[in-house]
Amino acid sequence: MPRITPADELQLIESIVDAHPGGIGIAEIEQAMAQRQGGALNRRTLQRRLLKLIDAKRIASEGQSIALVYKPVAQAWAQLAGGGGSVIAAVGVAEAEPDLPVSPAGASIRDRVRQPLIHRRPVGYRREFLESYQPGVTFYLPAKLRSQLHEMGRTPAHERPAGTYARDILSRLLVDLSWASSRLEGNTYSRLDTQNLIEHGQAAQGKDAIETQMILNHKAAIEMLIEGTDEDTNEVGFDAFTFKNLHAVLSQDLMRDPQASGRLRRRLVEISGTVFHPVAMPQVIEDCLELLLRKAAAIPDPFEQAFFLMVQLPYLQPFEDVNKRVSRIAANMPLIQHKLCPLSFIDVPERAYIEGTLGVYELNEVDLLRDVFVWAYERSCQRYLAIPQTMVEPDPLKIKYREALIQAVQTVVKDLQAPSPEVLAQVVARFQVPAADQDAFTRMLAEALQQLHEGSVARYRLRRSEYLAWQLVCSGGADHLSLSAAP
């Protein structure tokens, strides 16, 4: 019988792991090897073989101690997610994504977080990392870089109200940011799938309901942010109310405990794939979030504010899950408020983003994540700053009566009224719309009701349950909509 070489053993171990997409423990690998080659491999030798495969990026590990399992790299990488209890990084990928150009400091961080878990020192949450940051004195982004970002992100809406530019590119931003941010959580929707879902309410075939819900939640959160940034309403800010509600929207129907949606974490969470252990005490979480938001509000530069949130919010892990999603959407808040180009995370490689986040978690070093942030913002500016040149000028009446239209849609839906011409006329009469604009406002209302679907209810500050109840009542009302939409 031919002698089995170490290379043969490596190949055999890799084939066993590849046959278990969900992961396989070392004891099961031993059993499988014993069956295939007629004898078990020494445990220490097997551990060395596994480490060699991990270092070569041929397999990935997940978990720690007795919960440690080995996975095919493609499956492990597909599970990248943000928040408690989920995989945050894999050791390698089958077909590695191209690395972003990074600074020497960023490259050093990348090399350290790519080491196998066994070679990385376990660390806990360091409150002093937050406490030592002094707004206006400490800067994660150097002055020259901030200046470059301002020059890069200046928009044509400089003299217009806050949020105007974001609304100008809203349709593109909704699709891009919803898709890109979800993709960083392992979501497999394509951009076209995302566009069809957001614009037409069509869920992609063969996709998990969780992926569909994640996309819709992003859309609702982005709309909440843009609507709340209006200078007249100013409903969003660096306060716990805003961030809890942002989390509630992003986590809707995705939390194992529905009561945890929009509430600060009350239990210990573990993040597999890293040696970082988040803070456990609820009072510390609450105190640190309050301090974090107070510092964020005091930061004088919008880009520094955005990046500060991307660094400190996931590091604190104030919610049981969905923390990185909250940080990515919230990072756009200061940009929108200052009429700057938003950050969509389009084309950001998953691995680069995760490794930058790991650098913060495990080392409290921001250089690699900063490299990713700057690269991502440059891509966003390239994508969006050319859009207004080819855009149709928005209807001034829709801008003028935006809030009235939202309230009118709410009235029809919440009162469970079929949108007949008579009902629409009664609803329009409740609002102080000049006689000269009443016909146009009625058409806008009819059009909004006709285009209303599950993916757009947040735009009108409606609950999904309210929409479904109204849809049931109006199931035979399509003719009314068509009739009332006619000029």
N, C-alpha and C positions, 0 to 999 in steps of 0.2 A: 504494500500500500504506500503511495507516495507521501513524503513528509509534508505536513502543512506548514507553510512559511508564515511569518508575521504579516506579510502583505495579503496572504490568503485570509488570515484571521480578520484583518481590517475589512476586507471586502465582504466577508461573511457577516460581521457585525453590522456593517452599513446596510446590507440587504435585509437583515432582521428588523432594524429600525425603520427602514423604508416601508416595510410591510405593516407598520403600526402608526398611521397618521395621527392617532389620538395620543400617542406617547407610550413608552414601554419602560418599565423599571429594570434595574440591573439584575434582579433575581430571575425575571422572565427571560432576559437575554441569555443568562447562564443556561437555563433550561432548554431554550431553543438551540443554542450552540451544542449542548450535549446530545440533543436528538439528531442534529445534522452531521456532526463529526465523530459521534460515538464516545465522547468524553467531555467532561466539563473543563473549562479554562480556569486556572487559578484566579481568585477574585482580584488580587492586586494586579495581576497581568491584565485582566479585563479592564480594570479601571484605567491603567496606563493606555491601553488601546483606545478606550473611549475618549480620553483627553486628547490623544493624538488626532482622532477624527474631528473633534471639536475645533482644535487649533487649525486644522486644515479646512475648516468650514464645510465638512462633508455631512455632519449632523449637528443638531443643536440640543442644548439642555434647557430644562424648565423646572422651576421649583428648587427646593433645598432639602437637605437631610433625607428623611425617609420618604418625603414626597417628591424627590428628584426623579424625573423621567427624561428619556431621550426621544427626540422627534426628528423626522426628516426636516431639513432646513426650510423647505418651501412652506410646509404646514406651520412651522413655528413662526415664521415671519408673517404669515397671513393673519396671525392672531394678535398682532400688535394692537394695543388698546391703551386707553388712558384712564386710570383710576384704580381704586382699591380692588384687590383680588384678581387682577387680570394680568396677562403677560405684557410686559413692557418692552422687552427686547429679546432678540435671539442672537446667538453667537455669530451666525453667518447666514447667507442666503445661497440658494442653488445657483442663481444667476445674479451676481452682486450688482446692485445699482451703482451707477457712476458716482464717485465721491465728489462733493462740492469742493471748489477751491477754498481752502481754509488757511488761517493764519498759523504761524509756528506754534503759538500757544494752543490754538484749537486742535492742531494735529497731535500735540502732546496729550491732550484730554482724550482724543479719539483713540489713541493707542492704549491708554490706560483702561478705558471702559470696554475695550474689545478683549481684554484678558478674560480667561475663564473665571467663573464666579469663585472658584476655590482660591484664586490668587488675589481677590479683591477683599479689602477689609470691611466687615460689617460696620455700618454707621447708623446713628439715629438722627432725628430732627435736631438741628442746632438753632435755637431761638436767637442766638447772638448774630447769626447771619442776617436776619431781618432787623434786629434792633440796631445793629451797627450802621445800617443804611440811613443817611441823613439827606432828605430831599433838598435839592439845590446845592448840596456840597458833594455828596457821593454821586457818581455817574457811572452806570454800566456802559454807556455809549460816550466815547470821547467827544470833545467839542467839535473837532474837525469832522468827525463822522456825522454828528447831529446836523451840522451845517449842510453837508452833502445830501443827507436824507431830506431836509427841508427843500433844497433846490430840486431834488428829484421828484418830490411828491406834491409840489405846488400845482393847483388845479385852476381851471378857468372860473371856478365859482368863488374866487377869493373875496369878491365884494358882495356876495349873495349870502343869504341866511345859512346857518349851520345845518348840515345834513342835505343841502340842496344837491351837491355833486353826487353824493351817494344815491340820492333818489334818481338822478339823471341816468345812472348806470345800474339801477336797481335790478333789472331783469337779468343782466349778465352777472352781477355780483351774487345774486341769490343762487344761481346755478353753480358758479365757480366755487364760492366759499362753502356752500353746502356739500358739494362733491369732494372738494379737496380736503376739507376738515374731516369728513366722514372716511375718506380713503386712508387718512392717517390713523384711523381706528380699525383698519382692516376691512372696511366696507368694500364690497366687490361691484357696486353699481358703477357703470361707465358714466362718462359725462353726458352722453346722449340719453341714457336711461334716466339720469337725474333731471335733465331738461324736460323730458316727457312727463315725469312725475310732477315736477314743480309747475310747469306751464299748462299741462292738460289733465293732471290728476291720474295719469296712467302708471300703475305700478309695473315694474319689469317682471316678466315671466321668469320663474325658476329662482327668484331671489327670496331670501328669508324675510319674513315679516318684520323682523328686528331691523334689518338693513333699510327697509322702506320707512319705518318709523323714525330711524335716525336721520334720514334725509329730511323728512317733513319737520322734525324738531329743529334742525338747523335753520330751515327756511323761516319758521315762526320766530326763532330767536333773532335772526338778522332783521326781520321786519320790525320786531319789538324795539331793537336797538335804534334803527333808523327813524322810526316814528317817534320814539321817545327823545331823540336828540334835537328835535325841532326847537328853535329858540323861543317859540311861543309857549310850548308845553314844558320843555326841560324836565322830562319825567325820569330820565336815567342819570345816575351819578355814581360817584365812588362811595357807595354806602351799602350796608348789608342788605337792605330791601331790594336794591337793583340786582345784586349778585345772587341772592336767593331765588328771585323770580327768574333770572336768566337760567339758573340751574334747573328750576322747575320746568321751564319750557324745553330745555335741551334733554332732560332726562325723562320726559313724559312717557309712560308705559314701557320704560326700559330698565327700571330699578327692580331688583328682586323684592325689596320692601317698598311698596308704593308710598308709604309714609315718609320715606327718606328723601323723596323728591322735594327740593326746595328747602330742606332742613340741614343744619350743620350735623356733622358726623358725631354719633354717640357711641361708636364701637371701634375696636381695633381693626385695622385692615392690613393686609400683607400684599406687597406687589412682587409677584414672582418675576424672575429674570434680573433682579437687582439685589444688591446687598444693603439697600436703604430701607430703614424701618420708620414709617411715619409716626408722628406724635400720637399718643393714645388718649390723653386726658381731655374730655370735652371742654372743660373750663379753659385749658390752655389753647385749644383750637379756637374757641370763641374770642379769647383775648387777643390772640395773634392775628385773627382775621380783622378784628377792629383796628389793630395797629397797622396792619398791612394796607387797609383801605384808607386810613388816615394819612399814611405816608404817600400813597399813590395820588391822593387828591392834592397834596402839597407839592408835587413834582412840577416844576415850571415848564418842562418841555414835553410835548405830546408824544414824541418818539420814545423818550426815556420812560414815560408813563406806560406806553404800550409794552415795551420790552420788560419793564419791572414786573408787570402783571404776568407775562409769560414765564418769568423766572420764579417769582415768589408764590404765586397761587398754586401751581401744581406741587411745588415743594411742600407747602403746608398741608395739602390734601384735605381741605375743609369739608368736603362732601364724600360720601361713601364711594362714589364713582363719578365719571364725567368731568373731572377736574380740568384736564387739559383742554377739553372742548370749551369749557367756560372761559378759560384763559385766552384761547384763540379768538373767540367771538368778542370778548371784552377788550382785547388788545385794539380792536377797531374803534372803540368808543372815543378815545381822545383824538384819533385821526379824523373821524367824522365830525366831531365837535369843532375841530380847527380847519375844516374844509380841505383836508389833505386826501390824497389818493388812499383808498382803503387797502388792506392787506388780505389777499385771498388765499395764500398758501398754495397757489396753483403751481404744479410741477415740482413741489418740494419732495425730495426722496424721503421715504419713510425712515430709512435707516439713519440718515443724517439728522433728522429731527429727533428721533429717539435717543441717539447717542449724545446729542447736545443736551437733552433733558437729563440723561443719566449723569452727565458731567456736573449738573447742578445738584442732583440728588446725592451723589456719592462723594463729590469733591468740593461742592460749593464754589465751583469755578464756572464763569459764564461765557468764556471766550468762544467755545465751539457753538453754543446756542446763538450767540451774537452773530457769528459768521452765517449761520442758517437764516437768521432774522433779516440780515442785510441783503443776502442773496434773494430771499423770497420777496422782499419789498421791491427790489429792483425789477424782478419779473412782473410783479403786479403793476408797477408804474408803466412798464412797456406795454402791458396789455390794455390798461384802462385809459391812459391819458390821450390816446388817439381816438377813443370812441366818440366823444362829443363832436368831433369834426364831421362825423358822418351820421350823427343822430338827428332824428326829427325833433324839432322843438316841442317840449311838452305842452299839452293843452292848458292855457292859463286858467281856464275855469275849473279844471280838476285841482289845480294848486289852490285856487281861491276858496273852493268849497270842499277841500279835502276832509276837514274835521266834520262838517255837516253831513257829508256823504257817508262817513263811517257811522255816525249816529243814526242816519236814516236806514242804512242796511241793518243795523242792530235792532231798530224798531220793528221792521218787517219780520226779521227772523225770530226775535224773542217773543213777539206777540203771535207767532205761528200763523201769519197771514199769507194767503195765496196772493202773489203779486199781480193782481188784476189792475187795469187802468184806474178803476175807482179807488182801490186801496193806495196805489202809488200817489194819486192826487191828494188823498187825505193825509198821507205821511208828509208829502212835500209842503203842505199847508202849515204844518207844525213848525217849520223852520223859517227863519227870516230871510228868505230868498227874494230879491227884488223881482217884480213881475216880468221884467225884460229877460231874466235868466231862468225863470221857472220851467219853461219847456226843455231847455238844455239840461237843467239839473234833473228833471224827471227822466230824460233819456239816459243820463249817466247812472242814475239809480237803477233803472231797468237793466242796463248793461252789466252793472256790478252784480246784481242778483243772478243774472243769466250765467255769468262766468264763475260764480261762487262754487267752490268745491272744498273737499276736506283739506287739501293742501294750502288753501288761501284763507281759512277762517281767522287765523291769527291777525291778518292784515286789518280785519274789522273788529278785533278784540272780542271775538266770539269763542265759546267753548265748542269742542267737537260735538258734545252731547246736544247742545242747542241747535247746531246745524243739522244733525241727524234727525232731530225731532221735527224741525221745520221741513226738511226734505220729505219726510214721511207724509206730512200734511199736504205738501205741494206736489206729490208724485204725479198728480194728473193735471198739473198747472203749466205744462210746457207751452201750451197755446197762449196762456196769459202773458208769459214772458215775451214770446215772439211778437205778440200784438203790442205790448207796451213799449217794446224797444223800437217800434217803427216810428219814423219821424212824423 
